Amino acid sequence: MSRVWLVTGANSGFGRAFTEAAVAVGDVVVATARRVESLADLVAAHPDQVDPVALDVTDTAAIDRVVAEVAARHGRIDVLVNNAGRTHVGSVEETTDAELRALFDVHVFGPAALVRAVLPHMRARRSGAIVQLSSVGGQMSMAGFGAYSATKFALEGMSEALAAEVRPLGIDVLIVEPGAFRTSLFGNHSLSVEGVADYADTVGATRAYVESGGGTQAGDPAKAVAAILAALDAKETPLRLALGDDAIDTIRGHLEQVRGDLAAWEEVGRDTKLP
């Protein structure tokens, strides 16, 4: 039986790659984007398989309505892909509350609302999968990416708990941690106002990388999505899937650093019990 996918941010990058891969195997994709006209070519190429829906994931009031309409129209939702996102560069000191909250709306509150909306349908059928597009920045961070990583850390923490809650109900949760892939992410970024010269060497390097790195990333979104589909179809879907040499090497190095700190300070950390 073909699956019904609900993919956010389906007009470009990973979202478009998900849509193309799903229709290639005969599935139906409810492809959402803020501007449905950006999905016109996908709909024209696959009119019976691509269902375009206007959705801004920060409009949480609209999410319940959209999911209810999708479930009524297609009878079920087999796979939710929380893909919509953007990046932000700025030092923690220079990042405003408004900038931080706006990023959390996209990467945390929007996905959380979609999860809440689709789960009753998946629980009723005792099947389904939720794909959470995180990042290598969901496991570690670097200068300039504090706000971005904060949202991805939050998404991963929520998703890890979610996986433990729904796995006994026949529902898989897959956290995807890509490195640098040839998507429009760098082109869709915001910047905090530069006001502190002391961050020129640290945050400045990250800003330069984001502003000039678009179109040079080594990762192929189509190959990434093929790996994700393989993980979803595996006998045991993993909780996390790191994609790209850079993501795997960076995460492995970060884990070694965490392990080193844990070992170096283990005796001090354990000697904290009441007498």
Secondary structure by P-SEA (a helix, b strand, c coil): cbbbbbbcccccaaaaaaaaaaaaabbbbbccccccccaaaaaaaccccbbbbbbccccccaaaaaaaaaaaacccccbbbcccccccccccccccaaaaaaaaaaccaaaaaaaaaaaaaaaaaccbbbbbbcccccccccccaaaaaaaaaaaaaaaaaaaaacccccbbbbbbbbccccccccccccccccccccaaaaaaaaaaaaacccccccccaaaaaaaaaaaaacccccccccccaaaaaaaaaaaaaaaaaaaaccccccccccc
